[in-house]
Amino acid sequence: MTGERRPLAARPLTEPHPSRLPLDHPDRVRILAAHADALAAGEAGYLDPDTGLFVLTAGFLARRGTCCGRGCRHCPYVGGPSDGADEASE
């Protein structure tokens, strides 16, 4: 799946697929706020508020134009169960 070209998922770049960031995740609000701030600033990513790891934004991943297949939290290409949504999350 590395470098696979596919259309963007039918959801806003601000909303990750539930398999990558579950609706009941305890830090969901803080994660989405950090992601939104990074998107608005045009940054490639942000530091995860819980782990401190660098996480790529959906905007950066969309501009790349391909899915890397690594299970990115904000992957803009994941849209359903048949297209990699069950892969490991970032």
Phi, psi and omega in degrees: 000350181301129178074014182287126176274130176205161182290157175294149178294155181275063175205158180297151178297341180280349185244107179288156177298139182302336178285343181262330175215092184302149180300333182261013178299132185297335180251017184306313183298314179293321179296313180295326177294316178296320178296314180299318178298317180293319177300312182298326181275355181073021181278155181289333183190191182211165176272127179301128183297337182266312187263338184081001178286150178280127182240129180286145179277160176297326179297314178298314182295323178294320179295333177296327174088355179217157175271132180275344178078016183262005177078035181302140182303318185254027181307121181278000183261342182284124182229339183203175184295340183269001185238037173096005182295342182266007178287167180300141179275157178280000000 
